[in-house]
Structures are given as C-alpha cells and as structure tokens.
Amino acid sequence: MEEIFKFIDVDCSPSCIDQGYEIIDEDTLAQYVAWLLVGQSRHLIKIIEQLGDVSKSVNLEKEHKEAIISNLTLDEKAPKNERYKRDGWIFQMISWLVVYFKLRDKKFKMAHPHDQPSMHGIDGLAIVVEDGHIKNIIVTEDKCTDHPLKTITSKVFPEFIDFEQGKKDTSLLNNVGTLLDLLGDDYDDAHNEITNKGIRQYRIGITRKERHNDDDGRKKLFAKYEDVVNGDIERRTASSTYIAELRNWMDSFSEKIIQKINLM
C-alpha cells in the first residue's frame, strides 16, 4: 500500500520533538478522510490493514451523505467562522490518520474522530499499551490556523495546563477507560494508571507557516512548551505540516472529499 504521508522528525529541544509530515498522496488522503467524515473509521482501518473482505459496500443513507457534504460546502459569502470550523474538522481527520500511521506498529487504541465540526472535548486521544500497562496516553490539540504561534500560546498551552493541573482528569478517566475496556480484561488493572501524569504525552497538531519550516523556525514555534509540560521531552510532541495557501488548499481538498463521498 502506498503511504500518504512523509514523516520528518525535528528535534526542537528542550521544547519538544516535532513529528512533522508532508502530504504526498492527496487523492488517497481525500478517500480516507471521506470515510472518517461519514463515521466509517472501522471500515477504513480494514482497508488500510487489508483485513477481511473490504470490497463489501457500506450502507450509507442518501440523507447522511448530504448532511456531511453540506458541512463541507461553502459559498463565496460564507463567514470566516464557518470556514474555520470546516477546515478544522477536516484537519482533525488528517491528524487522526497521522497518529494512526505513527502508532500502527504498536499495540494501541484510538478514540473515534469528531463526528461534526467544532465539537467540544479532546481533539484526539490514543493509548499505547504494553504488558498489561499503559505506556502512553496521547492527548492531541489540533489547530488548523494561519497564526500558529499565537494559537499555540493562547489556545493550546492553556488546555495542556488544565490537563497537568488535574482539571481534565474526569474526562480522561471516562475516555481512556472506554479505550482500555476495548482491550479486555488483561488491562483491567490499568484503569488505576490513567491519572499518572508521567505517562501522558501531549501532542500539538498544527499547520505551520513557511517561516517555521527550518529547524530554527520550528524551535521558535514551540518555544516554552517545556514550561507548560515539564519532565522528559518524550512527554512533549508536536505534529506540524506546512500547506501553502492553506484556505485555498482546503477549498480544493474539500471538493475532492465531496467527490469521494458521492461515489460511496
């Protein structure tokens, strides 16, 4: 199977490791995002991993497809807020796929991606397990933005501070607990590990600007991350990508997704 991302890690010590990526297969990515947007992550994983008979069609109601397409369709007079909601939703699907491909050689479970634009709650959540224990709880904040530095400092860092201060523990206990339940009785005792901050790995999924493409620019983008999440650098990750003409690209990519949904 052809890969859709090219991964390029950049060491931004002491702030973080940026697990950056480039999109190298837009057409396949549009197909994968389309499956996620219509709520078929289970079917998509079968396609990616070539499990079972993936040729079987998935039943999708006409009204269901029309509702998703409506969320993706913007006219020229659409307010910026609607554009940001749509683009952010699509970017969350891309980010979900990035996490999946980064973890696919490990034993892990991921929360389903958001089923509508601008949903509240954790943008992305995954757990990596090993020998009956939680190795990592990966908490992602995704931001599709033209102002990455300002967005990280004003919107992402405050969220991570809340996690570090225990303000989000109830959400983690509920959501990570659900993922552990999917792994069965072998991980029953691991529920007591959810509030262990040492195994939490924070992840900033973000669209960066051209000036952040080199190593020095990347370090400036994620500066002070270590002040928000202390401890080993492994606790702090990022996942940035550069997309020239971001909003125009999202318009074009949305059209590709719509075409894929119409063929389902």
Protein Blocks (a to p, Z undefined) as FASTA:
>chain_A
ZZfbdcddddfbfkbccdddddfblklmmmmmmmmmnopammmmmmmnopajfkbccddd
fklmmmmmmmmpccfklcfklmmmmmmmmmmmmmmmmmmmmmmmpccddddddfbehiac
jfbdcdddeehiafbdcdddddddfblmlmmmmmmmmmmmmmmnopmmmmmmmmmmmmmm
mnojmlmmmmmmmmmmklpccdddddddfklmpmmlmmmmmgoklmmmgcjfklpccddd
ddehkllmmmmmmmmmmmmmmmZZ
